[in-house]
Amino acid sequence: MSKITLLHNPRCSKSRQALQLIQENNLQVDVVEYLKAPLSPAQLAELQKKLGLQDVRDMMRSKEDIYKELGLNDSAMTNEQLHAAIAEHPILLERPIAILGNQARIGRPPELVLELI
């Protein structure tokens, strides 16, 4: 089996739980601390496809202060603008996200990451 990539924030309990579930299932994991190594807008567009989401906002943390400050709930904003906002402010990306091949899952609840196996 291929290695699962986990977009991880070690300060987040859900992210830590998802990592633990992956490890308990003896799966290989590549942990990416996305706050330290933000994804590019192109990578975020690809991630959105892998998640199967029409609306970028479904992979965003809308309760973050920066979300409101930037007015990201404005329906006139394009996907490209939203991807750029996440790339510039990675705290906006929902977490954790597990990626395997052409599929990805947001780990809320953390058990959803196991749908990839």
C-alpha positions in Angstrom: 0.0 0.0 0.0 1.1 3.5 -0.7 2.0 6.0 2.0 -0.7 8.3 3.3 0.1 12.0 3.4 -1.3 13.7 6.5 -1.7 17.5 6.5 -1.1 17.8 10.2 -1.2 20.4 12.9 0.4 18.9 16.1 -1.4 21.4 18.3 -4.8 20.1 17.1 -6.3 17.2 19.0 -8.3 15.9 16.0 -5.1 16.0 13.9 -3.2 14.1 16.6 -6.0 11.5 16.8 -6.0 11.0 13.1 -2.2 10.5 13.1 -2.6 8.0 15.9 -5.3 6.0 14.0 -3.1 5.8 11.0 -0.2 4.6 13.0 -2.3 2.1 15.0 -3.4 0.6 11.6 0.3 0.1 10.7 0.0 2.4 7.7 3.0 4.3 6.4 2.5 8.0 6.8 4.2 11.1 5.6 3.4 13.9 8.0 3.3 17.4 6.5 3.0 20.3 9.0 1.2 22.5 6.6 1.5 25.6 8.9 5.3 25.4 8.4 5.2 24.3 4.8 2.1 25.8 3.3 0.6 24.4 0.1 0.6 26.5 -3.1 -2.6 27.6 -4.7 -2.1 24.9 -7.4 -1.6 22.3 -4.7 -4.8 23.5 -3.0 -6.8 23.3 -6.2 -5.5 19.7 -6.6 -6.4 18.9 -3.0 -9.9 20.3 -3.5 -10.3 17.8 -6.4 -9.1 14.9 -4.4 -11.6 15.9 -1.6 -14.4 16.0 -4.2 -15.5 19.4 -3.1 -17.3 21.9 -5.3 -16.9 24.7 -2.8 -13.4 25.6 -1.5 -15.0 26.9 1.7 -15.8 23.3 2.6 -12.0 22.8 3.2 -11.6 26.1 5.1 -11.9 27.0 8.8 -14.5 29.6 8.6 -14.4 30.4 12.3 -10.8 31.7 12.2 -10.6 35.4 12.7 -8.6 35.9 9.5 -11.5 34.3 7.5 -13.8 37.1 8.7 -11.1 39.8 8.4 -10.5 38.9 4.7 -14.2 38.7 3.9 -13.8 35.2 2.6 -17.6 34.5 2.9 -18.2 36.9 0.0 -19.8 34.7 -2.7 -18.2 36.8 -5.4 -14.7 35.4 -4.5 -13.4 32.9 -7.0 -11.8 29.6 -6.2 -8.5 31.0 -7.2 -8.8 33.9 -4.8 -9.8 31.4 -2.0 -6.9 29.1 -2.8 -4.5 32.1 -2.7 -5.9 33.1 0.7 -5.3 29.6 2.1 -1.8 29.6 0.7 -1.0 32.9 2.3 -2.8 32.1 5.6 -2.5 28.3 6.0 -4.4 28.4 9.3 -7.5 28.7 7.1 -7.0 25.1 5.9 -9.2 22.6 7.7 -7.3 19.9 9.5 -6.4 17.1 9.5 -6.5 16.0 5.8 -5.3 12.6 4.8 -4.3 12.0 1.1 -3.8 8.7 -0.6 -3.4 8.6 -4.4 -6.3 10.6 -6.0 -8.4 10.7 -2.9 -8.4 12.7 0.3 -10.5 13.0 3.4 -10.9 15.7 6.0 -10.5 13.9 9.4 -13.5 15.4 11.2 -14.1 13.1 12.9 -10.6 11.6 12.8 -12.0 8.1 11.8 -12.8 9.5 8.4 -9.1 9.2 7.4 -9.5 5.4 7.5 -11.9 5.6 4.6 -8.8 5.8 2.4 -7.7 2.3 3.2 
